[in-house]
Structure formats: structure tokens, C-alpha cells
Amino acid sequence: MSKIIYSSTNGHPELLDFKEALLRGQAPDKGLYVPDPIPRIPKEELASFSGMEYPEIALSVMRRYIGDLIPEDDLVAILEDAYDFPVPIEKVYDEKHIMRLDRGPTFSFKDFAARLMGRLMQYFLKQEGRSMVILTATSGDTGSAVAHAFYGLDNIRVVVLFPEGEVTGRQRKQMTTLGGNVTVFAVDGKFDDCQLMVKEAFVDPDFAGLNLSSANSINIGRLIPQSIYYFYAWSRVAAPDREVVFSVPCGNFGNVMAGLLAMRMGLPVHRFVIATNENDEFPRFLSTGDYRPIRPSVKCISNAMNVGHPSNLARIFWLYGGEMDETGQVVRSPEIEAMRRDTYAVSVTDAETRETISEAYNRFDTLLEPHGAVGWAALSRYLREVEDWRPCVSLETADPAKFPEEVVRAVGLEPPVPESMARLDGMEESFDLVAGNYESFKERLSELFRG
Ligand SMILES: *Cc1c(COP(=O)(O)O)cnc(C)c1O
């Protein structure tokens, strides 16, 4: 196996192994780490995936990125522990499918990435006898996925900040009912205030000894695990030699970047439908060649996708020979014709999203929530405008029960609530209130680590 190194999309000359890239998160030049070269999986090995369970496919993908940093037996144990929940692929009609990535502990696809990243971090920290504090600001889904992923792990402590008035009760309870190594602060402010407070703590010399990490969505350890389910889906609907079309609801573009990575690894994908809500900066870029971030982002009902400048675009540009810096400035144009061959970008309005939830339910008995509905609506448009004979898989990224208001509004029925989500309602919560400024937060954080 050739050795994979990790380099920055902004061109910083330092080259790291997987462990260092994972523990650092972001490159010193503010670029994102990318694997170089991208490993290939031979055709014969891909063909064998159809007889494998999810953790076995995960092993084939992940060992190529991790190399010999983790012995195979240990990696197998980590993967079986991280991926102990089902990944249903439902046929909607003909060869058009929905893959439900919402069966993890926090009911969003972010569990796939966060659970593996947490376990890999713990493994390496233990090896080195180091500990780490994960400090993260959340507007909802990320905080709960990260808190759950790191809950109960040794050597890692988690501190989450959320804007008091901006998360739903269930989202809050997914974070505040854990306890143990997870501490939660409700901030009297907005999500942006939480983010600023986290950023200040990272550069505060008083906290230099804590080994703070953000474990945020741009970490390479969160990106790569998301490639695995593309291999899994292909093995179930198109193996051994057909090409598949994926439709991916996109916000920060980590999910679709992981798909494009799978394609470069040799997965037979015909195209990715890039589905955005009304934040259509990428569909516009693909049609005009001119990239303009949307500031401020548009508020849509698929709220985890309200991103006006997706940070993973830097990686997608890199993949196509271009360069984009962290502010969204295009330093070198990517090969846009190649991008247009591999992807088809569609922007979906809130009105279409609601119609799609209703139509999928009434015509196909398939229950979707707003994010998955954006993906399904975009796929439907692709099938009308381009071609409709290949097997297709549209990704459902959250459980409809997380968005009951929109589901009730569209189909007039309460989505069934999974048992472990229902259990949350009666559970004891624990969190502290903190004012929306750094000084107050610093005092509380210091107290926490003095004790
Ligand atoms: C985060 C999220 C997305 C967007 O994924 P990206 O990788 O940021 O493009 C879509 N749907 C749900 C439910 C999410 O939580």
C-alpha cells in the first residue's frame, strides 16, 4: 500500500500523516487537509463489497487512509463499535432508492462521521498518553452528534455552546441529558456569538495547556468516513459493474466531497446531483463560472443547509485542480468542464421542498424530512432533464421526527418518533446559562478545569 500524506488546500508545504492531520484539524495556513495521492480500490475488491457488511466495507476504505498507524485488529474493533446501527436502502420505485442515514444515536447522518472521528482521536491520544478538550459551538445537529460521539470516551472532555433560543427542545436534550464528560452551556446570544466565544478561547494563552480542539466539520477525520456509505449503497444497488447516480442534499459540502472522493477511489458513479436549498451559490457557479458567496445566508426550512459559503468547496476546487482560500476567493480556477461532467447542481425552493414531502408520501408512501426532500426534488429534476435509466440513490440525512412541524404541515401526520428519541422527553437535563460574551464564558471554563 503506498503511503498517503495529507497536505493543505492553501499550499502550505508541510506534509502530515493521518494521525497528525486528524489531531490538528485545520492547517496552519487556514487551508483544509486533503489526502495525496487519493488511494484506489481495485475493481475485484469493489465487486466483493456486495457480500460484505457495513463495517467490513468501512475497513477496506479506511485502512487505505490510515495505513499502518492502527493495526488491523484494532481498526476492525473501532469500526464495529462505531457502525452498530442499520443503514436502510429503500426502493421508492423502479431503481430509484432512498438511503436512510438517520439511524444513528442523534438521528442525523452526522453520526457516521462524528462517531468514527471520536474513536480514532481517542485511540491516538491514548497511544500518546495525551488528553484533549473538544470545544464546539452548535446551531443544533453538530453539537449533539459530536457530544454523543465523544461521550464516555477516556482522555477527552467535551464542552458545547449553543444559542439558548435557537435550538429545538429535542436538539437541546440530545446534548444536555448526557452528563459525564460532556458539559453544555446555553448562551444568551446567537449562534455567531457562540462561534466567536469558541474562537477566542482557541487563541487565549490562558488555555494553551488544555489542548483544545474543535472537532469541526472540516476535520479530515470527519470527511473521509462519509465516503464509506457511497460504497455501501453502490454494493447494494449497482454492483458489480453498473454506474450509479447519487443525489446529495448539501450545506457545507462535506457529504458530497466525500462522495467525489469515493468516485476518485474507483467507485463507479455516473454523477452526483448536488442538491441545495435557496442558498444556490454552487449551482450558480457551475452554470456561470463565477463564484459569489451568499451573505447573509438565506433562511430555509432545511436549516442545516443554510450555508452561503460552504467551507468544503476548497477541497472540491482542489480535487479539480483549482484553489479557493478560506474567504471564498478563487485563487486558481478549477476544471469546470470536468466538474460539469461529474455533477449536476439543482437549487430547490422551500415551496418545492414542501411539495416534495407531500408527493413522496402520497405517491410512494415514503416519508421524508426537509433535507432529504431537497435531495429527492433535485433527483426528480435530474431525471426529467437528463436521463432516467441508471440506478439512483438519494440521501436522507435526518429522521423526519426531528422536523415534525414541516412533516405535519405537508402530509397531515405526525412522524413516528423512534423510541430513544421519545425517551429523551422525560429525561433530566443539565446545562449552565452563560452571558453572550467571552469574559463570562472564560470564567466558567476556568472554573470547570480548576475543579
Ligand atoms: C449537516 C447536514 C446537511 C449538510 O451536509 P454537508 O456535509 O454540510 O453538506 C444536510 N442535512 C442534514 C440533516 C444535516 O445535519
The ligand as an SDF file (V2000), in Angstrom:
LIG
                    3D

 15 15  0  0  0  0  0  0  0  0999 V2000
  -25.2220   18.9250    8.1070 C   0  0  0  0  0  0  0  0  0  0  0  0
  -26.4260   18.4810    7.4000 C   0  0  0  0  0  0  0  0  0  0  0  0
  -26.5440   18.5450    5.9840 C   0  0  0  0  0  0  0  0  0  0  0  0
  -25.4880   19.1690    5.1140 C   0  0  0  0  0  0  0  0  0  0  0  0
  -24.3450   18.3590    4.9850 O   0  0  0  0  0  0  0  0  0  0  0  0
  -22.9850   18.9600    4.4530 P   0  0  0  0  0  0  0  0  0  0  0  0
  -21.9880   17.8660    4.5840 O   0  0  0  0  0  0  0  0  0  0  0  0
  -22.6610   20.1280    5.3460 O   0  0  0  0  0  0  0  0  0  0  0  0
  -23.1830   19.3760    3.0430 O   0  0  0  0  0  0  0  0  0  0  0  0
  -27.6870   18.0310    5.3940 C   0  0  0  0  0  0  0  0  0  0  0  0
  -28.6870   17.5140    6.1390 N   0  0  0  0  0  0  0  0  0  0  0  0
  -28.6170   17.4490    7.4790 C   0  0  0  0  0  0  0  0  0  0  0  0
  -29.7650   16.8700    8.2240 C   0  0  0  0  0  0  0  0  0  0  0  0
  -27.5030   17.9270    8.1670 C   0  0  0  0  0  0  0  0  0  0  0  0
  -27.4570   17.8620    9.5060 O   0  0  0  0  0  0  0  0  0  0  0  0
  1  2  1  0
  2  3  1  0
  2 14  2  0
  3  4  1  0
  3 10  2  0
  4  5  1  0
  5  6  1  0
  6  7  2  0
  6  8  1  0
  6  9  1  0
 10 11  1  0
 11 12  2  0
 12 13  1  0
 12 14  1  0
 14 15  1  0
M  END
$$$$
